[in-house]
Amino acid sequence: MCAMILVVPAFLVLSALFLAFGLVLPLVRFEKLYFFDETPSLIDIVVSLWEQGSGGLAILVGLFSIVFPVIKLFGIALEATAPAQPGGRANWIARLLPILGKWSMMDVMLVALVIVAAKTSGMASAFTQPGLWFYAASAIMTGLLQMRLQPVSK
């Protein structure tokens, strides 16, 4: 029973840590012609898109893969510590989290598609890197937290 009480705080801390690692560590390694390789992080990808004049795409990727997960993580932390609403009504955080949760794995899927496209095109070899796994673990952990959490009564 005591171990179950520690699950939510542990998952909150680990999910935040994994998200941070997922944002700054390389997501994928591309090897082109066996001489050149690139290992961009998620933040590097967003910055590169912006610098190359693809501002709209940079904003979309940044919004769905950086901003939404951070907001969702903060929302889960607030929901875990918020007092229960009288009459069992859901507060605005509890209504917002399912909407954000629908987008949690979008970036992981996008990177997976890029890897498959690079491998099948023959233009480059692509290999997953730790950033992708940390990002995916954070998304999965926040999803599990969201399913597990009920507002705590104080």
Secondary structure as the mmCIF struct_conf table of DSSP 4:
data_model
#
loop_
_struct_conf.conf_type_id
_struct_conf.id
_struct_conf.beg_label_comp_id
_struct_conf.beg_label_asym_id
_struct_conf.beg_label_seq_id
_struct_conf.end_label_comp_id
_struct_conf.end_label_asym_id
_struct_conf.end_label_seq_id
HELX_RH_AL_P HELX_RH_AL_P1 CYS A 2 VAL A 24
BEND BEND1 LEU A 25 LEU A 25
STRN STRN1 PRO A 26 PRO A 26
STRN STRN2 VAL A 28 LYS A 32
TURN_TY1_P TURN_TY1_P1 LEU A 33 PHE A 35
STRN STRN3 PHE A 36 GLU A 38
STRN STRN4 SER A 41 SER A 41
HELX_RH_AL_P HELX_RH_AL_P2 LEU A 42 GLU A 51
TURN_TY1_P TURN_TY1_P2 GLN A 52 GLY A 53
HELX_RH_AL_P HELX_RH_AL_P3 GLY A 55 GLY A 62
HELX_RH_PI_P HELX_RH_PI_P1 LEU A 63 VAL A 67
HELX_RH_AL_P HELX_RH_AL_P4 PHE A 68 THR A 81
BEND BEND2 ALA A 82 ALA A 82
HELX_LH_PP_P HELX_LH_PP_P1 PRO A 83 GLN A 85
HELX_RH_3T_P HELX_RH_3T_P1 PRO A 86 GLY A 88
HELX_RH_AL_P HELX_RH_AL_P5 TRP A 92 GLY A 101
TURN_TY1_P TURN_TY1_P3 LYS A 102 MET A 105
HELX_RH_AL_P HELX_RH_AL_P6 MET A 106 SER A 121
BEND BEND3 GLY A 122 MET A 123
STRN STRN5 SER A 125 THR A 128
HELX_RH_AL_P HELX_RH_AL_P7 PRO A 130 ARG A 148
HELX_LH_PP_P HELX_LH_PP_P2 PRO A 151 SER A 153
#
